[in-house]
Amino acid sequence: MRTSELFDLLRDGRPRTRSELARATGLARSSVTAHVDALARLGYVAPVGDAASTGGRPASLFALNPRARLVAGVDVGATHILVELADLAGAALATARTDLDVAEGPEAVLGWVVETVRALVAQQGVDAGELVALGIGLPGPVEHASGMPISPPIMPGWHRFDVAGHLRERLGCAVLVDNDVNIMALGEQRTAWPEVDDLVLVKVATGIGAGIISGGRLQRGAQGTAGDLGHVRVPGSEAECRCGNLGCLEAVAAGPAIAAALREHGLEVAGTGDVVALARAGSPEAVRALRQAGRDLGEVLATLVNLVNPSVIVVGGRLAGAGEELLAGISEVVYRRSLPLATEHLRIAASTTQADAAVRGAVALAIEHALSPDVLDAEARELAIASA
């Protein structure tokens, strides 16, 4: 057994004795002691008191030491950046936010990220080397293998920019890059639905996308484009999409499309924010438009439900805050068009984390890397070599 496998038993934070770990793993107590000692020397576990004595000297209890290392999560939005510094248990230690347009380019955006992360780490009174991983979400398509944004429509100057390399060179830690919808799905699942292994988060805002978690794992596909619902054709629609095709879901159900439809009814609607404001104010036209957008979303999501069979569909993004009509339209079609077995226990709900979902997911991405078997076992091997 590798050191990382034993550590997996301690990641839940519940203290255990060496004897309990030996029974759980089937290892000899001497092997357990060697693994626990290595993890303790690396700082990943620490004694947290003694077990109840049954006579003689009480056994020591060991558990995850969440402050062994630091991680950071970064949510880069169209017009904002949110940074969170966290421990290995995912507890937030410090946050910072700024309003900055992603169109300012990677040098400006990532420059602010570097300065802010350094400042937050310094505030903790620890060495910069304690930061071991950073997760970052971007508002555009990301090639999973390289972590590079690929032709992102609202991110001029970002195409094939080496985001991971740029940050790694300046911060000296591992960097994980993904698109914003994927990390929103991860954040929502870890925060609000930890017991659910099959979840789809649908972000409905200026664009439409989905993050798919199946079998407890984020599904990115071969190149990282899994979940691009916005460019799936809606039956019967001929609306022209910015991608050049006709009938895309985004062209009929995203914020700009709904705003355009409301302007045709004589309403003064500049964009997604105005749509939300009108719906909250009870505008009949806005309510009807959102209900229809929900139905159009439902047409596409019904197919997704049949293919992926999630337990939960979470609807997030700016339009999700406009009221119940969007969810009602989605539910109306999904439950009618999907297979009965697929919808028997399906829940469709609004996001509960909203603005924090992406940064929470970015933190989770960083923790997964920092505590991955490859990283832990490599550190254990280096420790053994240094001690030989």
C-alpha positions in Angstrom: 0.0 0.0 0.0 1.2 3.5 -0.8 1.3 6.3 1.7 -1.4 8.1 -0.3 -3.8 5.2 0.1 -3.5 5.3 3.9 -3.9 9.1 3.8 -7.2 8.7 2.0 -8.6 7.2 5.2 -7.7 10.4 7.1 -8.9 13.0 4.6 -12.4 13.0 6.2 -10.9 14.7 9.3 -12.0 11.9 11.7 -9.2 11.1 14.1 -8.0 7.5 14.1 -5.4 5.5 16.0 -2.6 3.5 14.4 -4.5 0.3 15.4 -7.7 1.5 13.7 -5.7 2.3 10.5 -4.1 -1.2 10.7 -7.5 -2.9 10.9 -8.9 -0.7 8.1 -6.1 -1.4 5.7 -5.0 -4.9 6.7 -1.4 -3.7 7.0 1.0 -4.6 9.8 1.2 -2.0 12.6 4.8 -1.4 11.7 3.9 -0.5 8.1 1.1 1.8 9.3 3.5 3.5 11.7 6.0 4.1 8.9 3.3 5.7 6.7 1.8 7.8 9.5 5.3 9.0 10.5 6.0 10.0 6.9 2.7 11.9 6.7 3.4 13.6 10.0 6.9 14.6 9.0 5.4 16.1 5.8 2.8 17.9 7.9 -0.2 16.3 6.3 -1.4 14.6 9.5 -0.9 15.6 13.1 -1.7 14.1 16.5 -5.0 15.4 17.9 -5.1 13.9 21.4 -5.4 10.4 22.8 -8.0 7.7 22.5 -9.8 6.5 25.6 -7.6 4.3 27.6 -8.5 0.7 28.2 -5.5 0.2 30.5 -2.0 1.2 30.0 -0.8 4.1 27.9 -3.6 5.6 25.7 -3.0 5.4 21.9 -2.5 8.6 20.0 -5.1 9.8 17.5 -4.1 11.2 14.1 -6.1 13.3 11.6 -5.7 15.5 8.6 -3.8 18.7 9.4 -5.7 21.2 7.1 -3.1 24.0 7.6 -0.2 21.8 6.3 -0.4 23.7 3.0 -2.4 26.5 1.4 -4.3 26.5 -1.9 -6.0 29.3 -3.9 -9.1 29.5 -6.1 -9.6 32.1 -8.7 -12.9 32.9 -10.5 -12.3 35.1 -13.6 -15.6 36.5 -14.8 -16.4 38.7 -17.7 -16.1 41.8 -15.6 -14.8 40.6 -12.2 -12.1 38.5 -10.5 -12.6 36.7 -7.2 -9.7 35.1 -5.3 -10.0 32.9 -2.3 -7.2 31.5 -0.2 -8.1 28.2 1.6 -6.6 25.4 3.7 -6.6 21.7 2.7 -10.0 21.1 4.1 -11.4 23.8 1.9 -12.0 26.3 4.6 -11.7 29.9 3.3 -8.9 31.9 5.0 -9.1 35.1 3.0 -10.8 36.5 0.0 -10.3 39.5 -2.4 -12.4 40.8 -5.3 -12.0 43.4 -8.0 -14.0 44.7 -11.0 -11.8 44.2 -14.0 -12.9 43.4 -17.6 -11.5 40.2 -18.9 -11.1 42.0 -22.3 -8.2 44.0 -20.7 -6.1 40.9 -21.5 -4.2 38.2 -19.7 -1.3 40.4 -18.6 -3.6 42.8 -16.7 -6.0 40.2 -15.3 -3.3 37.6 -14.3 -1.1 40.4 -13.0 -3.8 41.4 -10.5 -4.2 37.7 -9.6 -0.5 37.2 -8.9 -0.2 40.4 -6.7 -3.4 39.5 -4.8 -2.5 35.9 -4.1 1.0 36.9 -2.9 -0.6 39.5 -0.6 -3.2 37.0 0.8 -0.5 34.4 1.5 1.7 37.0 3.2 -1.2 38.0 5.5 -1.2 34.5 6.8 2.3 34.9 8.1 3.7 31.9 6.2 6.3 31.4 3.6 5.2 31.8 0.0 6.2 28.1 -0.6 3.2 27.0 1.5 1.0 27.8 -1.4 1.1 24.5 -3.3 -1.7 24.7 -5.9 -4.0 27.2 -7.6 -7.2 26.5 -9.5 -8.6 29.1 -11.9 -11.8 29.3 -14.0 -12.0 31.3 -17.2 -15.2 32.5 -19.0 -14.5 30.8 -22.3 -13.5 27.4 -23.9 -10.4 25.9 -22.3 -8.4 23.1 -23.9 -8.1 20.6 -21.0 -4.7 19.1 -21.8 -2.9 22.5 -22.1 -5.1 24.7 -19.9 -5.1 27.3 -22.7 -8.2 29.3 -23.7 -9.2 28.5 -27.3 -10.8 31.3 -29.4 -12.8 32.6 -26.4 -15.4 35.0 -27.7 -15.3 37.6 -24.9 -11.6 37.3 -24.2 -9.5 39.2 -26.8 -5.8 38.5 -26.5 -6.3 35.3 -24.6 -6.3 32.7 -27.5 -3.7 30.0 -26.6 -2.2 32.2 -23.9 -0.3 29.9 -21.4 -2.3 30.8 -18.3 -0.9 27.9 -16.3 2.7 28.6 -17.2 2.4 32.3 -16.6 1.0 31.8 -13.1 3.2 28.9 -12.2 6.4 30.9 -13.1 5.3 33.8 -10.8 3.7 31.9 -7.9 5.8 28.8 -7.8 2.9 26.4 -7.4 0.9 23.9 -9.5 -1.8 25.7 -11.6 -5.1 24.0 -12.8 -7.1 25.8 -15.4 -10.7 25.1 -16.5 -13.7 26.9 -17.9 -16.1 28.7 -15.5 -19.0 26.3 -15.9 -17.0 23.2 -15.0 -15.7 24.8 -11.8 -19.1 26.1 -11.0 -20.5 22.5 -11.2 -17.6 21.3 -9.0 -18.2 24.1 -6.4 -22.0 23.5 -6.3 -21.6 19.8 -5.9 -19.0 20.0 -3.1 -20.8 22.8 -1.3 -24.5 22.0 -1.7 -24.8 18.4 -2.9 -21.9 16.4 -1.5 -23.9 13.2 -1.4 -24.7 13.4 -5.1 -22.4 11.7 -7.6 -24.3 12.6 -10.8 -25.1 16.3 -11.2 -25.4 18.7 -14.1 -25.0 22.5 -13.5 -26.5 24.7 -16.2 -25.3 28.3 -16.4 -27.8 30.6 -18.1 -26.5 34.1 -18.6 -25.0 35.9 -21.6 -24.2 32.4 -22.8 -25.4 28.9 -21.9 -23.2 26.0 -20.8 -23.2 22.9 -18.6 -20.8 21.3 -16.2 -21.3 17.5 -15.9 -20.3 15.5 -12.9 -20.9 11.8 -13.5 -19.8 9.0 -11.1 -18.4 11.7 -8.8 -16.0 13.0 -11.5 -16.1 16.1 -13.6 -16.5 15.1 -17.2 -14.6 17.3 -19.7 -14.6 15.2 -22.8 -11.7 14.7 -25.2 -10.7 18.3 -25.6 -12.6 19.9 -22.7 -15.7 21.0 -24.5 -18.2 18.6 -22.9 -21.4 20.4 -21.8 -21.4 23.1 -24.5 -25.2 23.2 -24.6 -25.4 26.7 -26.0 -24.8 25.5 -29.5 -27.2 22.6 -29.5 -30.0 23.1 -32.0 -33.5 23.8 -30.6 -36.2 22.0 -32.7 -38.1 24.4 -34.9 -35.8 27.4 -34.3 -34.2 29.4 -37.1 -32.7 32.1 -34.9 -29.2 33.2 -36.0 -26.4 32.5 -33.5 -23.1 34.4 -33.1 -21.4 31.1 -34.0 -22.8 31.3 -37.5 -25.3 28.5 -37.2 -29.1 28.7 -37.0 -31.3 27.6 -34.1 -28.7 27.4 -31.3 -30.1 27.3 -27.8 -28.0 30.4 -26.9 -29.7 32.3 -29.7 -33.2 31.8 -28.2 -32.7 31.3 -24.5 -29.7 33.2 -23.3 -29.9 36.7 -21.7 -29.2 38.8 -24.9 -31.8 36.7 -26.9 -34.5 37.3 -24.3 -33.6 41.0 -24.1 -34.0 41.2 -27.9 -37.4 39.5 -27.8 -38.6 41.9 -25.1 -37.4 44.9 -27.1 -39.6 43.7 -29.9 -42.5 44.1 -27.5 -41.6 47.7 -26.9 -39.8 47.3 -23.6 -36.5 49.2 -22.9 -34.2 46.3 -22.2 -30.4 46.7 -22.7 -29.3 43.3 -21.5 -29.5 40.4 -19.1 -29.6 42.6 -16.0 -32.7 44.4 -17.3 -34.4 41.1 -18.0 -33.9 40.0 -14.4 -35.1 43.3 -13.1 -38.3 43.3 -15.1 -39.1 39.7 -14.1 -38.6 40.5 -10.4 -40.8 43.5 -10.9 -43.6 41.2 -12.2 -43.5 42.3 -15.9 -45.9 39.8 -17.7 -43.8 40.0 -20.9 -40.6 39.2 -19.0 -42.2 36.3 -17.1 -43.6 34.8 -20.3 -40.2 35.2 -22.0 -38.4 33.5 -19.2 -41.0 30.7 -19.1 -40.4 30.1 -22.9 -36.7 30.3 -22.5 -37.1 27.5 -19.8 -39.0 25.4 -22.2 -36.4 25.8 -24.9 -33.7 24.8 -22.4 -35.9 21.9 -21.4 -35.9 20.6 -25.0 -32.1 20.3 -24.9 -31.9 19.2 -21.3 -34.4 16.4 -21.9 -31.9 14.8 -24.3 -29.1 15.3 -21.8 -31.1 13.6 -19.1 -31.7 10.6 -21.3 -28.0 10.4 -22.2 -26.3 11.2 -18.8 -29.0 10.4 -16.3 -28.2 12.9 -13.5 -29.8 12.8 -10.1 -29.8 16.6 -10.0 -29.9 19.5 -12.4 -28.8 22.8 -10.9 -29.6 26.0 -12.7 -27.2 28.9 -12.1 -26.1 32.0 -13.8 -27.6 35.5 -13.8 -31.0 34.5 -15.2 -31.5 31.8 -12.6 -32.0 34.7 -10.1 -35.0 36.1 -12.1 -37.6 33.9 -10.3 -39.3 30.5 -10.7 -40.4 30.9 -14.3 -37.2 29.7 -15.9 -37.1 26.5 -13.7 -40.8 26.0 -14.3 -40.3 26.0 -18.0 -37.4 23.6 -17.8 -39.3 21.2 -15.5 -42.4 21.3 -17.7 -40.5 19.9 -20.7 -37.8 17.8 -19.1 -40.4 15.7 -17.1 -42.5 15.3 -20.2 -39.8 14.5 -22.8 -37.4 12.4 -20.8 -37.7 8.7 -20.0 -39.8 8.0 -16.9 -37.0 6.0 -15.3 -34.5 8.8 -15.9 -36.8 11.4 -14.2 -38.1 9.1 -11.4 -35.8 10.7 -8.8 -34.6 13.7 -10.7 -34.4 17.0 -8.9 -34.3 20.4 -10.7 -33.2 23.2 -8.5 -31.8 26.7 -8.5 -28.2 27.2 -7.5 -27.7 27.9 -3.7 -24.1 29.0 -4.0 -24.5 31.4 -6.9 -21.6 33.9 -6.9 -19.4 31.6 -4.8 -19.8 28.5 -6.8 -16.9 29.1 -9.2 -14.3 30.1 -6.7 -15.3 27.2 -4.4 -14.9 24.9 -7.4 -11.5 26.4 -8.2 -10.4 25.7 -4.6 -11.7 22.1 -4.9 -9.7 21.7 -8.1 -6.5 22.9 -6.3 -7.1 20.6 -3.3 -7.6 17.6 -5.5 -4.2 18.2 -7.1 -2.4 19.0 -3.8 -3.7 15.8 -2.1 -3.5 13.6 -5.2 -1.8 10.2 -4.9 1.0 11.2 -7.3 1.9 14.4 -5.3 1.7 12.7 -1.9 3.7 9.6 -2.9 6.3 11.7 -4.7 6.8 13.8 -1.5 7.0 10.6 0.6 9.6 9.1 -1.7 11.7 12.3 -1.5 11.4 12.2 2.3 12.6 8.6 2.3 15.6 9.4 0.1 16.5 12.4 2.2 16.3 10.3 5.4 18.3 7.4 4.0 
